[in-house]
């Protein structure tokens, strides 16, 4: 049997629909002679269908309705399950279809689609019992159904009509948000039922074009290194860097770092083009089978390798993984000994590691790890602790370490996640308008708010380092364009450093838009006397509101 997921090339069908009808009819008749002509016609038309996915049902919340009615609707009309998890009843000669060019044969694209389609459904089912997040399963988390049941109870004991109306509206809003969170995880929020329409293609292509033409490369990401200081502390970061790169076998240590980063799900940027996709804001799967879009995406990914953005991101994430795992192991050992500080205990807990898990991680490192207090230390390391988690026998500890590593890497090297942005940014129009703003939102949540709440000296030290490196990047950019940096006012140098560092997140994006709209007369630069004595053109003003597209 052939278990490869099947995707018909609809752009090929559109070019030769008559030829496809003849080919498909002949193939279906050969494989299924029992089918009637009208049944074969129906199958052929389904291959041409515009709807690439089946949306989950929106729950109409009515607290007067019986709870059994909700369950009955789901039983009688189950929808939304990934098509890859359904049985294949039509057994055609798919290998021949692929050879003849009617079925997608790009294995990377097929696996990309399969993972993004099946993975979220499996994850939701593990937590809630099924992909709808309805809940009601023993041993699983409460779902949307239980939330409605609780609101029904509140509704039934409410005394006044006004109170009942308030509860009804609150229930509708909560359920709407829960369903939106579910659809964001599944990658279907804001996606039209026909993502192959001309407008959808134009949006995706324009995002690729913007990422290809407007981003400057690895130099702009240089301040990322300062984030290591912000999350791990200055002395610990400097000791790690010195010990790694002063070691005669520094390349071996770097290889071990990138291996651990990849085992945690990161540092695949060069191979998979993940950073290019993040900047192009192409986190859905519906453009990978159109020939022109696929070529555009590959060209964008290649440009991110040429401008060194992807190699740099891969390297700095591997360095983050090295620092993070070494820190987690060290603090796990401290926790096992009972000498961990409250600050690091809080940070470990935020990464999903409690005292029991810390002891398990410390034990596994001492049995299998490489470095200080590890099983072996032929690299003569005095600070670094290399986990070698692939050798660990305790799967729970291994999983906890890798999940914590993944989480902290994406906090250290700011990578916007689903919960960082408002819902409107996940729609087609919103994504086009706010293409680069998601990174600002991510920086605000993961760097600025987090650091201010922790009130940690490492945060403020990292803040100064970030701004300094932002100013360094600005100086290099000035020289690249043959401008005299020494003639730039100190206020402007400072503001440019803050801007390039990303420390203010979305607030700096908003400030820059205001300055462009007001010809630099209103904004932070105007307040400190760093504003430029000239305005912006109409095209630039439109971009400040409507985004780079």
Order of alpha helices (4+ residues) and beta strands (2+ residues): alpha-alpha-alpha-alpha-alpha-alpha-alpha-alpha-alpha-alpha-alpha-alpha-alpha-alpha-alpha-alpha-alpha-alpha-beta-beta-alpha-alpha-alpha-alpha-alpha-alpha-alpha-alpha-alpha
